[in-house]
């Protein structure tokens, strides 16, 4: 009996050894020969990370075309590797700064693959850093859920017009004024509780997910402020989830002065504002609102949550991320940059479709395929979910170019968040995408006549809404969501007359259901 126990213990130790030392750590380029799906089907290849250009894996099989051995003992001492986004112009200074704490294994355009050597390893000046952990990645599956839309849904339009710029900026300022939200700092815990309270007041299910940052190699504590996860349950398909999120921690050298207004109070504000509006309505699918911590040191928070979702088999239709949405380069128009992997192109095409339909007047969408998952969408993608990140950038560069004030004490409102309009636009695009995928419930109130005709009378500047109304509450809102007229019908009437409306776009609601949209411009119905 004792012999069997010793044999079993030996086998278990051997298994742990084989898992910990799974061969060499290699980079394999994605080519026609090295097809990504084909590589995933090779059992002797344990893929830990992949993008459109290459995979990082552990294996003893070095026969794949173009294989580069980066490290002879993969994940020795259970140490992760890091993909660091670092613009080529900053590489020399950055490598000099971390030369004693990390070793460069590979240098690509604007990114580095690094091995930790000792405490003191830091992210680069610009975002971000992704930890390659000793676990297997998973491919996202094609989805049947993404619709193609050809026109504006009035109910969705009504929702996004309720996004309030003042509300967004107030949230950014509140988070900025903590001074630092370094993931282990007391101020980060204060921010955690504030975000939690905001979700609570919306009537959402709220959870604090705690996780460890052990082995972060930054000489900082192994404990972190928590992820804040809020869920709005769907009425018809509660087990199908539309997820969105942003990180709320901030970073700069020294940790003491990192207000992080753009990176990433701006994205966090957008998630909170989206939840504030959408939580007032019912949707067929469930919505997850996530605010993650410890993103700046390797996406610890989002990895903890996305990994748990994968382990639980959560059916996440898609994950939509926001990270840095408030900086506008001088001389440029508002631009929404979408960062994604080709296997998330379905979700990205849907996001693009939403932007093109709801914001056709502005050149908003600039697409960027990237192998550098510098934000939380990377955690979801590698755990088998389609994911895309919306971020600021510039169309003048072939590369993603965020605010120059990131990771400095100057990441503040005014310098780094210099376009409230852009923050609002990003949030509206996110809200429209989520509302469309989650599908608003619009059949809870009977509307007697949805084909309402609205036409102006140029003689007296009046608008007449033609239809049958019985005991209905009729409201007119302008393009900014401001109520400009209201009438409650106590008996059956066949029309409502509204006077003194200036030129503009208006929305008609009956019993809080949007049933029509009209434009009053030069007294012509459009």
LODRENVO-358261 format. One record per residue (C-alpha): y negated, x, z negated. Coordinates in nm, 3 decimals. Each point is the difference from the previous one (the first is absolute). Layout:
N
node Y = Y	X = X	Z = Z
...
REM end
This chain:
526
node Y = 0.000	X = 0.000	Z = 0.000
node Y = -0.239	X = 0.282	Z = -0.094
node Y = 0.093	X = 0.179	Z = 0.322
node Y = -0.091	X = -0.309	Z = 0.203
node Y = -0.332	X = -0.032	Z = -0.180
node Y = -0.083	X = 0.366	Z = 0.066
node Y = 0.096	X = -0.041	Z = 0.366
node Y = -0.217	X = -0.310	Z = 0.031
node Y = -0.291	X = 0.182	Z = -0.166
node Y = 0.044	X = 0.294	Z = 0.237
node Y = -0.001	X = -0.232	Z = 0.302
node Y = -0.313	X = -0.174	Z = -0.126
node Y = -0.177	X = 0.333	Z = -0.049
node Y = 0.109	X = 0.108	Z = 0.347
node Y = -0.139	X = -0.325	Z = 0.143
node Y = -0.335	X = 0.056	Z = -0.177
node Y = -0.003	X = 0.357	Z = 0.131
node Y = 0.063	X = -0.115	Z = 0.356
node Y = -0.275	X = -0.262	Z = -0.023
node Y = -0.248	X = 0.250	Z = -0.145
node Y = 0.085	X = 0.275	Z = 0.249
node Y = 0.064	X = -0.194	Z = 0.317
node Y = -0.030	X = 0.303	Z = 0.225
node Y = -0.305	X = 0.141	Z = 0.172
node Y = -0.333	X = -0.175	Z = 0.021
node Y = -0.077	X = -0.035	Z = 0.370
node Y = -0.253	X = -0.138	Z = 0.245
node Y = 0.145	X = -0.158	Z = 0.314
node Y = -0.243	X = -0.102	Z = 0.277
node Y = 0.036	X = -0.346	Z = 0.148
node Y = 0.088	X = 0.037	Z = 0.366
node Y = 0.195	X = -0.192	Z = 0.260
node Y = 0.307	X = 0.190	Z = -0.119
node Y = -0.082	X = -0.035	Z = -0.368
node Y = -0.059	X = -0.375	Z = 0.007
node Y = -0.111	X = -0.125	Z = -0.342
node Y = 0.258	X = -0.277	Z = -0.027
node Y = 0.274	X = 0.238	Z = 0.116
node Y = -0.097	X = 0.254	Z = -0.266
node Y = 0.021	X = -0.270	Z = -0.268
node Y = 0.355	X = -0.077	Z = 0.113
node Y = 0.122	X = 0.355	Z = -0.065
node Y = 0.174	X = -0.006	Z = -0.339
node Y = -0.038	X = 0.374	Z = -0.063
node Y = -0.378	X = -0.035	Z = 0.028
node Y = -0.188	X = -0.132	Z = -0.303
node Y = -0.346	X = -0.099	Z = 0.125
node Y = -0.268	X = -0.003	Z = -0.269
node Y = -0.305	X = -0.052	Z = 0.218
node Y = -0.073	X = -0.092	Z = 0.360
node Y = -0.296	X = -0.068	Z = 0.227
node Y = -0.050	X = -0.031	Z = 0.374
node Y = 0.020	X = 0.377	Z = 0.049
node Y = 0.266	X = 0.137	Z = -0.236
node Y = 0.239	X = -0.060	Z = -0.289
node Y = 0.040	X = 0.198	Z = -0.321
node Y = 0.361	X = 0.010	Z = -0.110
node Y = 0.262	X = 0.192	Z = -0.196
node Y = 0.312	X = 0.112	Z = 0.183
node Y = 0.231	X = 0.290	Z = 0.076
node Y = 0.019	X = -0.106	Z = 0.365
node Y = -0.256	X = 0.204	Z = 0.192
node Y = 0.109	X = -0.097	Z = 0.350
node Y = -0.276	X = -0.254	Z = 0.061
node Y = -0.240	X = 0.105	Z = 0.272
node Y = -0.307	X = 0.182	Z = -0.135
node Y = 0.113	X = 0.000	Z = -0.365
node Y = -0.220	X = 0.208	Z = -0.231
node Y = 0.134	X = 0.109	Z = -0.339
node Y = -0.283	X = -0.039	Z = -0.250
node Y = 0.192	X = 0.078	Z = -0.319
node Y = 0.353	X = 0.132	Z = -0.055
node Y = 0.067	X = -0.210	Z = -0.312
node Y = -0.131	X = -0.352	Z = 0.044
node Y = -0.160	X = -0.149	Z = -0.312
node Y = 0.101	X = 0.291	Z = -0.221
node Y = -0.058	X = -0.090	Z = -0.366
node Y = -0.070	X = -0.354	Z = 0.124
node Y = -0.341	X = 0.114	Z = 0.123
node Y = -0.162	X = -0.220	Z = 0.268
node Y = -0.193	X = 0.127	Z = 0.300
node Y = -0.348	X = -0.108	Z = 0.102
node Y = -0.158	X = -0.098	Z = 0.330
node Y = -0.370	X = 0.073	Z = -0.047
node Y = -0.260	X = -0.144	Z = 0.235
node Y = -0.245	X = 0.284	Z = 0.052
node Y = -0.236	X = 0.033	Z = 0.294
node Y = 0.044	X = 0.329	Z = 0.183
node Y = -0.357	X = 0.103	Z = -0.083
node Y = 0.084	X = -0.015	Z = -0.376
node Y = 0.345	X = 0.161	Z = 0.011
node Y = -0.102	X = 0.360	Z = -0.069
node Y = -0.202	X = -0.087	Z = -0.309
node Y = 0.264	X = -0.242	Z = -0.125
node Y = 0.288	X = 0.246	Z = 0.038
node Y = -0.197	X = 0.267	Z = -0.185
node Y = -0.059	X = -0.243	Z = -0.285
node Y = 0.367	X = -0.098	Z = -0.047
node Y = 0.169	X = 0.327	Z = 0.106
node Y = 0.145	X = 0.063	Z = -0.346
node Y = 0.129	X = -0.354	Z = -0.055
node Y = 0.152	X = -0.098	Z = 0.335
node Y = 0.156	X = 0.153	Z = 0.309
node Y = -0.069	X = -0.115	Z = 0.353
node Y = 0.318	X = -0.090	Z = 0.190
node Y = -0.152	X = -0.145	Z = 0.316
node Y = -0.349	X = -0.045	Z = 0.147
node Y = -0.068	X = -0.284	Z = 0.243
node Y = -0.326	X = -0.133	Z = 0.136
node Y = -0.204	X = -0.115	Z = -0.301
node Y = 0.299	X = 0.006	Z = -0.236
node Y = 0.217	X = 0.240	Z = -0.199
node Y = 0.352	X = -0.022	Z = -0.143
node Y = 0.004	X = 0.175	Z = -0.337
node Y = 0.249	X = 0.107	Z = -0.268
node Y = -0.108	X = -0.006	Z = -0.365
node Y = 0.015	X = 0.330	Z = -0.188
node Y = -0.180	X = -0.069	Z = -0.327
node Y = -0.252	X = -0.223	Z = -0.176
node Y = -0.342	X = -0.013	Z = 0.161
node Y = 0.093	X = -0.132	Z = 0.342
node Y = -0.277	X = -0.235	Z = 0.118
node Y = -0.071	X = -0.239	Z = 0.289
node Y = -0.234	X = 0.123	Z = 0.273
node Y = -0.365	X = -0.097	Z = 0.026
node Y = 0.079	X = -0.303	Z = 0.215
node Y = 0.264	X = -0.267	Z = -0.044
node Y = 0.288	X = 0.016	Z = -0.063
node Y = 0.327	X = 0.139	Z = -0.133
node Y = 0.346	X = -0.146	Z = 0.051
node Y = 0.298	X = 0.115	Z = -0.208
node Y = 0.332	X = 0.038	Z = 0.183
node Y = 0.256	X = -0.093	Z = -0.264
node Y = 0.376	X = 0.053	Z = -0.014
node Y = 0.092	X = -0.348	Z = 0.113
node Y = 0.092	X = -0.150	Z = 0.333
node Y = -0.261	X = -0.171	Z = 0.211
node Y = 0.067	X = -0.334	Z = 0.166
node Y = -0.105	X = -0.130	Z = 0.341
node Y = -0.206	X = -0.321	Z = 0.020
node Y = 0.167	X = -0.287	Z = 0.183
node Y = -0.158	X = -0.195	Z = 0.287
node Y = -0.154	X = -0.323	Z = -0.127
node Y = 0.002	X = -0.351	Z = 0.142
node Y = -0.291	X = -0.107	Z = -0.221
node Y = -0.304	X = 0.131	Z = 0.189
node Y = -0.165	X = -0.269	Z = 0.213
node Y = -0.221	X = 0.060	Z = 0.302
node Y = -0.320	X = -0.202	Z = -0.029
node Y = -0.236	X = -0.088	Z = 0.282
node Y = -0.275	X = -0.182	Z = -0.187
node Y = -0.171	X = -0.040	Z = -0.334
node Y = 0.171	X = -0.213	Z = -0.265
node Y = -0.289	X = -0.190	Z = -0.167
node Y = 0.174	X = 0.009	Z = -0.339
node Y = 0.035	X = 0.379	Z = 0.017
node Y = -0.359	X = 0.035	Z = 0.121
node Y = -0.116	X = -0.204	Z = -0.295
node Y = 0.183	X = 0.230	Z = -0.240
node Y = -0.137	X = 0.324	Z = 0.136
node Y = -0.357	X = -0.134	Z = 0.007
node Y = 0.025	X = -0.039	Z = -0.377
node Y = 0.029	X = 0.379	Z = -0.040
node Y = -0.316	X = 0.093	Z = -0.189
node Y = -0.165	X = 0.339	Z = 0.058
node Y = -0.184	X = -0.006	Z = -0.334
node Y = 0.329	X = -0.067	Z = -0.178
node Y = 0.165	X = 0.293	Z = 0.180
node Y = -0.279	X = 0.243	Z = -0.082
node Y = -0.012	X = -0.109	Z = -0.364
node Y = 0.369	X = 0.085	Z = -0.036
node Y = -0.049	X = 0.339	Z = 0.164
node Y = -0.291	X = 0.077	Z = -0.232
node Y = 0.200	X = -0.103	Z = -0.307
node Y = 0.287	X = 0.233	Z = 0.094
node Y = -0.238	X = 0.281	Z = 0.096
node Y = -0.178	X = -0.022	Z = -0.334
node Y = 0.311	X = 0.107	Z = -0.194
node Y = -0.099	X = 0.350	Z = 0.115
node Y = 0.360	X = 0.100	Z = 0.054
node Y = 0.320	X = -0.192	Z = 0.062
node Y = 0.225	X = 0.305	Z = -0.003
node Y = 0.345	X = -0.152	Z = -0.044
node Y = 0.052	X = 0.136	Z = -0.356
node Y = -0.357	X = -0.042	Z = -0.126
node Y = -0.098	X = -0.269	Z = -0.256
node Y = -0.237	X = -0.146	Z = 0.259
node Y = 0.294	X = -0.061	Z = 0.235
node Y = 0.168	X = -0.208	Z = -0.270
node Y = -0.326	X = -0.190	Z = -0.049
node Y = -0.015	X = -0.067	Z = 0.375
node Y = 0.363	X = -0.112	Z = -0.012
node Y = -0.078	X = -0.262	Z = -0.265
node Y = -0.311	X = -0.117	Z = 0.188
node Y = 0.194	X = -0.049	Z = 0.324
node Y = 0.276	X = -0.178	Z = -0.191
node Y = -0.254	X = -0.238	Z = -0.156
node Y = -0.146	X = -0.077	Z = 0.343
node Y = 0.339	X = -0.103	Z = 0.136
node Y = 0.072	X = -0.201	Z = -0.315
node Y = -0.316	X = -0.207	Z = 0.041
node Y = 0.122	X = -0.094	Z = 0.348
node Y = 0.312	X = -0.162	Z = -0.148
node Y = 0.238	X = 0.254	Z = 0.157
node Y = 0.320	X = 0.143	Z = -0.146
node Y = -0.099	X = 0.348	Z = -0.118
node Y = 0.220	X = 0.296	Z = -0.093
node Y = -0.075	X = 0.354	Z = -0.112
node Y = 0.260	X = 0.234	Z = 0.149
node Y = 0.020	X = 0.325	Z = -0.195
node Y = 0.143	X = 0.314	Z = 0.157
node Y = 0.026	X = 0.373	Z = -0.062
node Y = -0.184	X = 0.276	Z = 0.185
node Y = 0.231	X = 0.271	Z = -0.134
node Y = 0.022	X = 0.306	Z = 0.221
node Y = -0.342	X = -0.046	Z = 0.161
node Y = -0.072	X = 0.376	Z = -0.032
node Y = -0.369	X = -0.054	Z = -0.064
node Y = -0.003	X = 0.102	Z = -0.364
node Y = -0.082	X = -0.360	Z = -0.094
node Y = 0.186	X = -0.255	Z = -0.217
node Y = 0.323	X = -0.164	Z = 0.113
node Y = -0.130	X = -0.346	Z = -0.091
node Y = -0.225	X = -0.212	Z = 0.216
node Y = -0.200	X = -0.318	Z = -0.006
node Y = 0.217	X = -0.277	Z = 0.139
node Y = 0.032	X = -0.186	Z = 0.327
node Y = -0.150	X = -0.349	Z = -0.021
node Y = 0.210	X = -0.246	Z = 0.200
node Y = -0.116	X = -0.360	Z = 0.050
node Y = 0.207	X = -0.263	Z = 0.178
node Y = -0.103	X = -0.331	Z = 0.153
node Y = 0.316	X = -0.204	Z = 0.053
node Y = 0.059	X = -0.170	Z = 0.332
node Y = 0.075	X = -0.371	Z = 0.016
node Y = 0.265	X = -0.001	Z = 0.274
node Y = 0.134	X = 0.356	Z = 0.031
node Y = -0.062	X = 0.157	Z = -0.343
node Y = 0.252	X = 0.280	Z = 0.068
node Y = -0.193	X = 0.123	Z = 0.306
node Y = -0.291	X = 0.224	Z = -0.096
node Y = -0.320	X = 0.116	Z = 0.169
node Y = -0.112	X = 0.311	Z = -0.191
node Y = -0.336	X = 0.172	Z = -0.012
node Y = -0.130	X = 0.278	Z = -0.218
node Y = -0.234	X = 0.287	Z = -0.077
node Y = -0.007	X = 0.283	Z = -0.254
node Y = -0.256	X = -0.009	Z = -0.278
node Y = 0.031	X = 0.354	Z = -0.137
node Y = -0.252	X = 0.265	Z = 0.105
node Y = -0.001	X = 0.378	Z = 0.030
node Y = -0.222	X = 0.307	Z = 0.013
node Y = 0.053	X = 0.355	Z = -0.119
node Y = -0.024	X = -0.002	Z = -0.376
node Y = 0.064	X = -0.378	Z = -0.027
node Y = -0.315	X = -0.061	Z = -0.206
node Y = -0.245	X = -0.111	Z = 0.271
node Y = 0.183	X = -0.204	Z = 0.261
node Y = -0.171	X = -0.339	Z = 0.034
node Y = 0.213	X = -0.075	Z = 0.309
node Y = -0.222	X = -0.275	Z = 0.140
node Y = 0.142	X = 0.029	Z = 0.351
node Y = 0.332	X = 0.160	Z = -0.100
node Y = 0.106	X = -0.251	Z = -0.100
node Y = -0.211	X = -0.248	Z = -0.196
node Y = -0.088	X = -0.142	Z = 0.341
node Y = 0.361	X = -0.085	Z = 0.091
node Y = 0.072	X = -0.128	Z = -0.352
node Y = -0.305	X = -0.223	Z = 0.021
node Y = 0.127	X = -0.139	Z = 0.331
node Y = 0.337	X = -0.088	Z = -0.154
node Y = -0.165	X = -0.173	Z = -0.297
node Y = -0.240	X = -0.193	Z = 0.224
node Y = 0.285	X = -0.106	Z = 0.230
node Y = 0.194	X = -0.123	Z = -0.302
node Y = -0.307	X = -0.182	Z = -0.135
node Y = -0.025	X = -0.206	Z = 0.318
node Y = 0.366	X = -0.051	Z = 0.094
node Y = 0.112	X = -0.083	Z = -0.354
node Y = -0.197	X = -0.325	Z = 0.026
node Y = 0.232	X = -0.126	Z = 0.275
node Y = 0.370	X = -0.061	Z = 0.051
node Y = 0.212	X = 0.195	Z = 0.249
node Y = 0.354	X = -0.039	Z = 0.122
node Y = 0.095	X = 0.364	Z = -0.067
node Y = -0.065	X = 0.201	Z = -0.315
node Y = -0.277	X = 0.259	Z = -0.011
node Y = 0.016	X = 0.328	Z = -0.194
node Y = -0.327	X = 0.166	Z = -0.100
node Y = 0.054	X = 0.359	Z = -0.118
node Y = -0.240	X = 0.246	Z = -0.161
node Y = 0.179	X = 0.335	Z = -0.033
node Y = -0.065	X = 0.307	Z = -0.210
node Y = 0.077	X = 0.373	Z = 0.045
node Y = -0.040	X = -0.024	Z = 0.376
node Y = -0.212	X = 0.313	Z = 0.009
node Y = 0.278	X = 0.228	Z = -0.124
node Y = 0.273	X = -0.116	Z = 0.236
node Y = 0.021	X = -0.380	Z = 0.011
node Y = 0.191	X = -0.026	Z = -0.330
node Y = -0.105	X = -0.357	Z = -0.075
node Y = 0.069	X = -0.158	Z = 0.337
node Y = 0.326	X = 0.193	Z = 0.032
node Y = 0.113	X = -0.141	Z = -0.335
node Y = -0.077	X = -0.355	Z = 0.111
node Y = 0.125	X = 0.022	Z = 0.359
node Y = 0.323	X = 0.165	Z = -0.120
node Y = 0.053	X = -0.282	Z = -0.247
node Y = -0.061	X = -0.258	Z = 0.272
node Y = 0.260	X = 0.176	Z = 0.218
node Y = 0.253	X = 0.014	Z = -0.286
node Y = -0.052	X = -0.371	Z = -0.069
node Y = 0.032	X = -0.090	Z = 0.368
node Y = -0.345	X = -0.161	Z = 0.006
node Y = -0.076	X = -0.155	Z = 0.340
node Y = -0.346	X = 0.144	Z = 0.067
node Y = -0.113	X = -0.122	Z = 0.341
node Y = -0.261	X = 0.276	Z = 0.021
node Y = -0.223	X = 0.218	Z = -0.217
node Y = -0.375	X = 0.027	Z = 0.074
node Y = -0.190	X = 0.286	Z = -0.164
node Y = -0.370	X = 0.079	Z = -0.047
node Y = -0.123	X = 0.348	Z = -0.090
node Y = -0.361	X = 0.102	Z = 0.053
node Y = -0.188	X = -0.276	Z = 0.182
node Y = -0.366	X = 0.055	Z = -0.092
node Y = -0.127	X = 0.308	Z = 0.186
node Y = -0.162	X = -0.034	Z = 0.342
node Y = -0.080	X = 0.315	Z = 0.196
node Y = -0.360	X = 0.023	Z = 0.118
node Y = -0.055	X = -0.148	Z = 0.344
node Y = 0.334	X = -0.186	Z = 0.010
node Y = 0.092	X = -0.366	Z = -0.006
node Y = 0.235	X = -0.153	Z = -0.254
node Y = 0.348	X = 0.109	Z = 0.090
node Y = 0.332	X = -0.099	Z = -0.153
node Y = 0.249	X = 0.285	Z = 0.028
node Y = 0.368	X = -0.095	Z = -0.012
node Y = 0.242	X = 0.273	Z = -0.108
node Y = 0.368	X = -0.067	Z = 0.054
node Y = 0.337	X = 0.128	Z = 0.116
node Y = 0.151	X = -0.124	Z = 0.326
node Y = 0.270	X = -0.189	Z = -0.189
node Y = -0.280	X = -0.211	Z = -0.151
node Y = -0.155	X = -0.074	Z = 0.337
node Y = 0.101	X = -0.368	Z = -0.018
node Y = -0.210	X = -0.049	Z = -0.314
node Y = -0.281	X = 0.212	Z = 0.143
node Y = -0.008	X = -0.204	Z = 0.321
node Y = -0.029	X = -0.314	Z = -0.212
node Y = -0.288	X = 0.153	Z = -0.201
node Y = -0.170	X = 0.100	Z = 0.326
node Y = 0.047	X = -0.352	Z = 0.136
node Y = -0.168	X = -0.146	Z = -0.310
node Y = -0.295	X = 0.239	Z = 0.032
node Y = -0.048	X = -0.067	Z = 0.370
node Y = 0.004	X = -0.379	Z = -0.047
node Y = -0.215	X = -0.027	Z = -0.314
node Y = -0.239	X = 0.290	Z = 0.072
node Y = -0.030	X = 0.013	Z = 0.381
node Y = -0.369	X = 0.090	Z = -0.002
node Y = 0.048	X = 0.342	Z = -0.164
node Y = 0.213	X = 0.294	Z = 0.105
node Y = 0.195	X = 0.006	Z = -0.322
node Y = 0.344	X = 0.137	Z = 0.061
node Y = 0.071	X = 0.364	Z = 0.067
node Y = 0.370	X = 0.084	Z = -0.012
node Y = 0.141	X = 0.325	Z = -0.130
node Y = 0.367	X = 0.097	Z = -0.004
node Y = 0.048	X = 0.253	Z = -0.274
node Y = 0.268	X = 0.207	Z = -0.166
node Y = -0.207	X = 0.046	Z = -0.314
node Y = 0.059	X = -0.289	Z = -0.244
node Y = -0.299	X = 0.072	Z = -0.221
node Y = -0.009	X = -0.341	Z = -0.163
node Y = 0.221	X = -0.263	Z = -0.161
node Y = 0.123	X = -0.154	Z = 0.326
node Y = 0.226	X = 0.308	Z = 0.030
node Y = 0.198	X = -0.103	Z = -0.309
node Y = 0.076	X = -0.341	Z = 0.146
node Y = 0.083	X = 0.135	Z = 0.343
node Y = 0.253	X = 0.252	Z = -0.132
node Y = 0.162	X = -0.271	Z = -0.211
node Y = 0.074	X = -0.210	Z = 0.307
node Y = -0.305	X = -0.224	Z = 0.040
node Y = -0.243	X = -0.027	Z = 0.289
node Y = -0.335	X = 0.126	Z = -0.130
node Y = -0.346	X = 0.077	Z = 0.132
node Y = -0.316	X = 0.138	Z = -0.160
node Y = -0.355	X = -0.100	Z = 0.089
node Y = -0.251	X = 0.275	Z = -0.065
node Y = -0.344	X = 0.117	Z = 0.103
node Y = -0.024	X = 0.264	Z = 0.270
node Y = -0.181	X = 0.107	Z = 0.310
node Y = 0.063	X = -0.061	Z = 0.365
node Y = -0.165	X = 0.332	Z = 0.078
node Y = 0.296	X = 0.194	Z = -0.134
node Y = 0.362	X = 0.011	Z = 0.110
node Y = 0.088	X = 0.016	Z = -0.367
node Y = -0.055	X = -0.230	Z = -0.293
node Y = -0.330	X = 0.102	Z = -0.163
node Y = -0.094	X = -0.162	Z = -0.332
node Y = -0.310	X = 0.034	Z = -0.215
node Y = -0.101	X = 0.364	Z = -0.056
node Y = -0.060	X = -0.085	Z = -0.367
node Y = 0.361	X = -0.082	Z = -0.087
node Y = 0.140	X = 0.192	Z = -0.299
node Y = -0.347	X = 0.102	Z = -0.115
node Y = -0.248	X = -0.126	Z = -0.263
node Y = -0.207	X = -0.135	Z = 0.292
node Y = 0.249	X = -0.271	Z = 0.093
node Y = -0.244	X = -0.270	Z = -0.107
node Y = -0.167	X = -0.314	Z = 0.130
node Y = -0.281	X = 0.103	Z = 0.235
node Y = 0.142	X = 0.335	Z = 0.106
node Y = 0.367	X = -0.075	Z = 0.054
node Y = 0.003	X = -0.380	Z = 0.002
node Y = -0.295	X = -0.039	Z = 0.236
node Y = 0.102	X = -0.315	Z = 0.189
node Y = 0.054	X = -0.320	Z = -0.196
node Y = 0.039	X = -0.176	Z = 0.334
node Y = 0.299	X = 0.218	Z = 0.087
node Y = 0.164	X = -0.063	Z = -0.340
node Y = -0.037	X = -0.373	Z = 0.063
node Y = 0.138	X = 0.024	Z = 0.354
node Y = 0.311	X = 0.191	Z = -0.113
node Y = 0.062	X = -0.256	Z = -0.274
node Y = -0.038	X = -0.290	Z = 0.241
node Y = 0.248	X = 0.156	Z = 0.243
node Y = 0.250	X = 0.051	Z = -0.283
node Y = -0.047	X = -0.355	Z = -0.129
node Y = 0.041	X = -0.154	Z = 0.345
node Y = 0.320	X = 0.198	Z = 0.056
node Y = 0.150	X = -0.099	Z = -0.334
node Y = -0.100	X = -0.367	Z = 0.031
node Y = 0.150	X = -0.019	Z = 0.349
node Y = 0.330	X = 0.162	Z = -0.102
node Y = 0.026	X = -0.194	Z = -0.326
node Y = -0.086	X = -0.329	Z = 0.181
node Y = -0.243	X = -0.223	Z = -0.183
node Y = 0.128	X = -0.338	Z = -0.114
node Y = -0.226	X = -0.256	Z = 0.172
node Y = 0.197	X = -0.324	Z = -0.021
node Y = -0.072	X = -0.088	Z = -0.363
node Y = -0.290	X = -0.234	Z = 0.089
node Y = -0.004	X = -0.270	Z = 0.265
node Y = -0.273	X = 0.043	Z = 0.258
node Y = -0.055	X = -0.321	Z = 0.194
node Y = -0.143	X = 0.158	Z = 0.312
node Y = 0.037	X = 0.371	Z = 0.066
node Y = -0.158	X = -0.025	Z = 0.348
node Y = -0.350	X = -0.019	Z = -0.140
node Y = -0.281	X = 0.009	Z = 0.256
node Y = -0.324	X = 0.168	Z = -0.102
node Y = -0.308	X = -0.011	Z = 0.217
node Y = -0.374	X = 0.057	Z = -0.056
node Y = -0.287	X = -0.230	Z = 0.069
node Y = -0.279	X = 0.218	Z = 0.143
node Y = -0.263	X = -0.266	Z = -0.068
node Y = 0.028	X = 0.009	Z = -0.378
node Y = 0.207	X = 0.317	Z = -0.069
node Y = 0.294	X = -0.200	Z = -0.140
node Y = 0.375	X = 0.045	Z = 0.028
node Y = 0.237	X = -0.293	Z = 0.013
node Y = 0.365	X = 0.033	Z = -0.109
node Y = 0.203	X = -0.274	Z = 0.164
node Y = 0.323	X = -0.118	Z = -0.161
node Y = 0.152	X = -0.241	Z = -0.251
node Y = -0.040	X = 0.096	Z = -0.365
node Y = 0.127	X = -0.190	Z = -0.303
node Y = -0.081	X = 0.136	Z = -0.346
node Y = -0.029	X = 0.355	Z = 0.133
node Y = -0.215	X = 0.289	Z = -0.118
node Y = -0.176	X = 0.151	Z = 0.304
node Y = -0.165	X = 0.340	Z = -0.035
node Y = -0.190	X = 0.221	Z = 0.246
node Y = -0.002	X = 0.379	Z = -0.054
node Y = -0.195	X = 0.263	Z = 0.188
node Y = 0.148	X = 0.325	Z = 0.134
node Y = -0.043	X = 0.170	Z = -0.341
node Y = 0.192	X = -0.270	Z = -0.181
node Y = -0.313	X = -0.159	Z = -0.149
node Y = 0.013	X = -0.376	Z = -0.047
node Y = -0.283	X = -0.158	Z = 0.200
node Y = 0.093	X = -0.370	Z = -0.008
node Y = 0.242	X = -0.230	Z = -0.180
node Y = 0.083	X = -0.370	Z = 0.027
node Y = 0.262	X = -0.202	Z = -0.185
node Y = 0.112	X = -0.317	Z = 0.174
node Y = 0.071	X = -0.297	Z = -0.227
node Y = 0.103	X = -0.232	Z = 0.280
node Y = 0.123	X = 0.007	Z = 0.357
node Y = -0.269	X = 0.147	Z = 0.223
node Y = 0.015	X = 0.114	Z = 0.362
node Y = -0.247	X = 0.286	Z = -0.002
node Y = -0.207	X = 0.239	Z = -0.208
node Y = -0.349	X = 0.118	Z = 0.090
node Y = -0.127	X = 0.342	Z = -0.117
node Y = -0.368	X = 0.087	Z = 0.039
node Y = -0.209	X = 0.318	Z = 0.008
node Y = 0.264	X = 0.263	Z = 0.075
node Y = -0.134	X = 0.327	Z = 0.145
node Y = 0.178	X = 0.172	Z = 0.286
node Y = 0.326	X = 0.167	Z = -0.101
node Y = 0.373	X = -0.039	Z = -0.054
node Y = 0.123	X = -0.268	Z = -0.241
node Y = 0.329	X = -0.121	Z = -0.142
node Y = 0.100	X = -0.352	Z = -0.091
node Y = 0.237	X = -0.063	Z = -0.292
node Y = 0.159	X = -0.332	Z = -0.090
node Y = 0.162	X = -0.010	Z = -0.344
node Y = -0.012	X = 0.385	Z = 0.003
node Y = 0.196	X = 0.020	Z = 0.327
node Y = -0.183	X = 0.158	Z = 0.293
node Y = 0.037	X = -0.229	Z = 0.298
node Y = -0.260	X = 0.121	Z = 0.244
node Y = -0.239	X = 0.275	Z = 0.094
node Y = -0.313	X = -0.039	Z = 0.204
node Y = -0.288	X = 0.217	Z = 0.113
node Y = -0.349	X = -0.148	Z = 0.008
node Y = -0.203	X = 0.221	Z = 0.229
node Y = -0.290	X = -0.124	Z = 0.211
node Y = 0.126	X = -0.354	Z = -0.064
node Y = 0.317	X = 0.051	Z = 0.200
node Y = 0.351	X = -0.062	Z = -0.119
node Y = 0.212	X = 0.309	Z = 0.065
REM end
